[in-house]
Amino acid sequence: MDAFVAEQRRLTAVERFSQRQADARAPLLEQRYRALLPATPPGPGEQYAFEVDLDQCSSCKACVVACHSLNGLEPEESWREIRLMVASRPVPQTPRPEAVTLAVTSACHHCVDPGCLKGCPVLAYEKDPLTGIVRHLDDQCIGCSYCIFTCPYEVPKFSESRGIVRKCDLCQGRLQAGEAPACVQACPNEAIRITRVPVAATIDRCRGEASTAGHRDGGCSLPGMPPASITVPSTVYRSRRPMDGLESRPVTGTPCRRDAHWPLIAMLVLTQWGGGILAAVALGTGMSGRIPTGRDAAVAALGCLWVHAGLIASVFHLGQPLKAWRIWMGWKTSWLSREALALGAFSSVSLLFTGWIAGLAWVPAFPAPLRGFQGVASGLLVLLVLTTVAQIQVYVVTGRAGWRSRRTGPRFAGTVLMGWGVGWGLMVGPSWVSILALLLLTGLSMFERWRFFAGGFLADVDSRDQERP
């Protein structure tokens, strides 16, 4: 008996709780959290969803800690975030305004029309047809982070140690076992619950929510959040207090991968510059019927080198570069897959074009007919247009204000046109002047593209477009 008492004294509070949990016939908190779960699974036309009572949320962050502990997240990683909606309202006969705050806890909204799923180039997302839960397949992910671009709420988080993106899955395993998700079970005020929502009614509510975003039952269109019409989130926020005039401020959460994205910058600038240079050679030789010279071949080789240098640079943006071959898999819905396919075809034809023009210029008895060379030049120009359109759409479809079509289109097309101008100068003008212009303008393009990325990421979420272009 003395030994048993001594052992019990050495147990920590966590160990004693674990022992009680193991000895109990049913989970100790079952009676408490059962009321926060639906009585039955979703039926046809329904799905699971978070329901948050904003009046009960005290911003204690217990849900954040529980989610972090249960899912074994990294120290700087968080799948659930806390924001404060703050406003200053004057109080009569009081010289200082009274601060009005409303705490908001949020995680993945398991949207009816998830942008992460449609944007993923490797099909690393799936939406359960029975429960509506949007799951991320870690073993399929290549770490391109494009789902962060396409999610209006920037829910997916990049894991530096794993080189992939991860996100909330509504604790699907716990739900299947009859347990509440970690955040639901940990909230001391019962501010979070799991409910069933009708999919059709959710679509109707979200599509027409732009005019009711400030109401007490505003769904997911709270101040500081993107319009629910973009992806139709299933989360419902409720409050008895009006939300008009409130401003959203972050309290917790993991910053998204908002580095300089230099590999992407290099890929965009170099492929567009190289494409423009190759277009100048194609228009000046193959399309015009002129026999190419050695200078034409050297300029084409430079453009081809620029294009492939950009392709190589893009691989360094991936967390899992050895899985880059999967990027074509999402071509049906993902513009990133379409960009990769178009760029791959363009780079292959650019090699053929460069080899052909070198043979015509430097090999006297080169057997290739000029008519075939004209066909290759025409194909090169068509693929350049398709590649540029795909690169523009990759950013336009995200719906970010800084990446609207009227901003992205002229930038990307302008870079191609500048490459064409410099390529033409290399073919007909002083070489040293054109080479100096190429290096200087490429550096300026890099800086401009850095500002382009910053404009898309650093803008507030409430500055996004009302709908996807």
ABEGO torsion letter per residue (X at the ends): XAAAAAAAAABBAAAAAAAAAAABABBAAAAAAAAABBABBBBBGBBBBBBBBAAABAGAGAAAAAAAAAAGBBAABBABBBBBBBBBBBBBGBABBBBBBBBBBBBBAGBABBAAAAABAAGABBBBAAAGBBBBBAAABAGAGAAAAABAAGABBBBAAAGBBBBBAGGAAAAAAGBBBAAAAABAAGABBBBBBBAAAAAAAAAAAAAAAABABAEABBBGBBBAAAAGBABBBBBABBABGBBBBBABEBBBBABAGAAAAAAAAAAAAAAAAAAAAAAABAAAGBBBBAAAAAAAAAAAAAAAAAAAAAAAABABAAAAAAAAAAAAABAAAAAAAAAAAAAAAAAAAAAAAAAAAABAABABBAAAAAAAAAAAAAAAAAAAAAAAAAAAAAGBAAABAAAAAAAAAAAAAAAAAAAAAAAABBAAAAAAAAAAAAAAAAAAAAAAAAAAAABBAAABBABBX
